[in-house]
Amino acid sequence: MNFFTSKISRIAAGTLAAAAVVAGSATPAMASSADWPSRWWDPSNVIESPVNPDHAEGALNNVSFTNKADGSHTVQAQSFATVQVKADGTGFTPGQYYTVRAGLVKSNETSNIVVYTWQTYRATEDGKINIDLGIKSPGSTQAGEQLIGTVNVYNANDVRQDGRPQKVDQRCALMCKRVAPLASHSDFNDANSTISFT
């Protein structure tokens, strides 16, 4: 499993783009287990914090999770197809580095991230982040299941090399509070963020 991949920033056609500089993806340990969220002793169980209004920055618009092959919101179960994540980030600090963490969550379990990916971007001169990521759909999914896409934007220094947010208390070992994202999209009623498996 590739936890950390370096990418070279590219400037295209003479314009400053929000270039991806670090990327990775992962399936949390035991993610396919039905009772994974109740395993309080599992160190891979990351409880993401909500956005702190006093520390919020930017906004996420036009968020979509689609089957990369055909642009639909339907994926064949157990196919490991790539789900494409797109979003427009606005209102961020120009030139600042941000890490975007995108995940697929079971539609009936708001805290159970089944699979996630992350990538670090540099905001453009007008404070934009053009998010374009790919997540491999998990092989444990069954026909009839749905997964909901979530996107969080963090200060790049607040995300570890394995794509997990830093702990608020570094001495904590289990069920640890995590650093809050600056912006987030998590809407379980958003059809554009829903992937259905057939």
C-alpha positions as CSV (number, residue, x, y, z in Angstrom):
1,M,0.0,0.0,0.0
2,N,1.4,3.4,-1.0
3,F,1.0,5.7,2.0
4,F,3.2,8.5,0.7
5,T,3.9,9.6,-2.8
6,S,5.7,12.8,-3.8
7,K,4.6,14.7,-6.8
8,I,6.2,17.6,-8.5
9,S,4.2,20.8,-8.8
10,R,3.6,21.9,-12.3
11,I,2.7,25.4,-13.7
12,A,0.8,25.1,-16.9
13,A,0.3,27.6,-19.7
14,G,2.0,30.3,-17.6
15,T,-0.8,30.5,-15.1
16,L,-0.4,29.7,-11.4
17,A,-2.4,26.6,-10.7
18,A,-3.3,25.0,-7.4
19,A,-0.8,22.2,-7.9
20,A,-0.9,19.0,-6.0
21,V,2.4,18.4,-4.2
22,V,1.8,15.4,-2.0
23,A,-0.7,12.6,-2.3
24,G,-1.7,9.2,-1.0
25,S,-4.6,6.8,-0.3
26,A,-5.4,4.2,2.3
27,T,-8.0,1.8,3.6
28,P,-8.1,1.9,7.4
29,A,-7.4,-1.4,9.1
30,M,-10.5,-3.5,9.7
31,A,-12.5,-1.1,7.6
32,S,-14.7,-3.9,6.2
33,S,-15.7,-5.1,9.6
34,A,-19.3,-4.4,10.4
35,D,-18.5,-3.5,14.0
36,W,-15.4,-1.4,13.2
37,P,-16.7,1.8,14.8
38,S,-17.4,0.1,18.1
39,R,-13.7,-1.1,18.4
40,W,-12.6,1.7,20.7
41,W,-9.2,0.1,21.1
42,D,-8.4,0.2,17.3
43,P,-5.8,2.9,16.7
44,S,-6.8,3.2,13.1
45,N,-10.3,4.5,14.2
46,V,-10.0,8.2,13.4
47,I,-12.7,10.4,14.8
48,E,-12.7,13.5,12.7
49,S,-13.5,16.8,14.4
50,P,-16.0,19.2,13.0
51,V,-15.0,22.6,11.7
52,N,-14.3,25.1,14.5
53,P,-16.2,28.3,13.5
54,D,-13.5,30.4,15.2
55,H,-10.8,28.8,13.1
56,A,-12.7,28.2,9.8
57,E,-11.3,29.3,6.4
58,G,-12.5,29.0,2.9
59,A,-15.4,27.1,1.4
60,L,-16.0,24.0,-0.7
61,N,-18.3,24.3,-3.7
62,N,-19.5,22.0,-6.5
63,V,-18.5,18.9,-4.6
64,S,-19.0,15.6,-6.6
65,F,-18.1,12.0,-6.2
66,T,-18.6,10.0,-9.5
67,N,-17.5,6.8,-11.2
68,K,-14.4,8.0,-13.1
69,A,-15.1,5.6,-16.0
70,D,-18.5,7.0,-16.9
71,G,-19.3,10.0,-14.7
72,S,-22.3,8.3,-13.0
73,H,-23.0,7.9,-9.3
74,T,-23.1,4.1,-9.7
75,V,-20.2,1.7,-9.3
76,Q,-20.2,-2.1,-9.6
77,A,-19.7,-3.8,-6.2
78,Q,-16.3,-5.3,-5.5
79,S,-14.9,-3.8,-8.7
80,F,-12.2,-1.6,-7.1
81,A,-13.3,1.1,-9.6
82,T,-12.0,4.6,-9.2
83,V,-14.3,7.2,-7.7
84,Q,-13.4,10.7,-8.8
85,V,-13.7,13.5,-6.3
86,K,-14.0,17.0,-7.5
87,A,-14.6,20.3,-5.7
88,D,-13.8,24.0,-6.0
89,G,-12.2,25.5,-2.9
90,T,-12.5,29.3,-2.5
91,G,-11.5,31.8,0.1
92,F,-8.2,30.3,1.1
93,T,-4.9,32.1,1.7
94,P,-3.0,32.6,-1.5
95,G,0.2,30.6,-1.6
96,Q,-0.7,28.6,1.5
97,Y,-0.4,24.8,1.5
98,Y,-3.5,22.8,2.4
99,T,-4.2,19.1,2.6
100,V,-7.5,17.8,1.3
101,R,-8.7,14.6,2.9
102,A,-11.6,12.9,1.0
103,G,-13.3,9.7,2.2
104,L,-16.2,7.4,1.5
105,V,-18.5,6.8,4.6
106,K,-21.2,4.2,5.1
107,S,-24.5,5.9,4.6
108,N,-25.8,4.6,7.9
109,E,-22.7,5.3,10.0
110,T,-21.5,8.9,10.1
111,S,-18.1,8.2,11.7
112,N,-17.1,5.1,9.7
113,I,-14.7,6.1,7.0
114,V,-14.3,3.0,4.8
115,V,-11.6,4.3,2.5
116,Y,-9.9,7.7,2.1
117,T,-7.3,9.6,0.1
118,W,-5.5,12.8,0.6
119,Q,-3.5,15.3,-1.3
120,T,-1.7,18.6,-0.6
121,Y,-2.4,21.6,-2.7
122,R,-1.0,25.2,-2.9
123,A,-3.8,27.8,-3.1
124,T,-3.7,30.0,-6.2
125,E,-3.1,33.7,-6.2
126,D,-6.8,34.3,-5.9
127,G,-7.2,31.8,-3.0
128,K,-8.6,28.8,-5.0
129,I,-7.9,25.1,-4.6
130,N,-9.0,23.0,-7.6
131,I,-9.6,19.6,-6.0
132,D,-9.4,16.5,-8.2
133,L,-8.7,13.2,-6.5
134,G,-9.3,9.5,-7.1
135,I,-10.4,6.9,-4.5
136,K,-10.4,3.2,-5.2
137,S,-13.9,1.8,-4.2
138,P,-13.5,-0.8,-1.5
139,G,-13.8,-4.4,-2.4
140,S,-16.0,-5.2,0.6
141,T,-19.0,-3.4,-0.8
142,Q,-22.1,-5.3,-1.7
143,A,-24.8,-4.6,-4.3
144,G,-27.4,-2.3,-2.9
145,E,-25.0,-0.5,-0.5
146,Q,-24.4,3.2,-0.7
147,L,-21.3,5.2,0.4
148,I,-21.3,9.0,1.0
149,G,-18.4,11.2,0.1
150,T,-16.9,13.6,2.6
151,V,-14.2,16.3,2.0
152,N,-12.2,18.1,4.6
153,V,-9.5,20.8,4.1
154,Y,-6.7,21.1,6.7
155,N,-3.7,23.3,7.1
156,A,-1.0,21.1,5.5
157,N,0.9,20.9,8.8
158,D,-2.1,19.4,10.6
159,V,-2.1,16.2,8.6
160,R,0.3,13.3,9.1
161,Q,2.1,11.5,6.3
162,D,-0.4,8.7,6.4
163,G,-3.3,11.1,5.6
164,R,-4.7,11.2,9.1
165,P,-5.3,14.5,11.0
166,Q,-2.9,15.2,13.8
167,K,-4.0,14.4,17.3
168,V,-4.8,17.4,19.6
169,D,-3.0,15.6,22.4
170,Q,0.1,13.7,21.1
171,R,0.2,11.5,24.2
172,C,-3.3,10.1,23.4
173,A,-3.3,6.5,22.1
174,L,-7.0,5.5,21.5
175,M,-10.2,7.4,20.5
176,C,-8.1,10.6,20.2
177,K,-9.5,14.0,19.4
178,R,-8.1,15.3,16.1
179,V,-7.2,18.7,14.9
180,A,-10.3,20.4,13.3
181,P,-10.4,21.0,9.5
182,L,-10.7,24.5,8.2
183,A,-13.5,23.7,5.8
184,S,-15.7,20.6,5.3
185,H,-18.4,19.0,3.1
186,S,-20.3,16.2,4.7
187,D,-24.0,16.1,3.6
188,F,-25.7,12.7,3.8
189,N,-28.6,14.0,1.7
190,D,-26.4,15.2,-1.2
191,A,-27.0,13.1,-4.3
192,N,-23.8,14.5,-5.9
193,S,-21.8,13.0,-3.0
194,T,-23.5,9.6,-3.0
195,I,-22.1,6.4,-4.7
196,S,-24.5,3.5,-5.1
197,F,-23.2,0.0,-5.7
198,T,-24.9,-2.5,-8.1
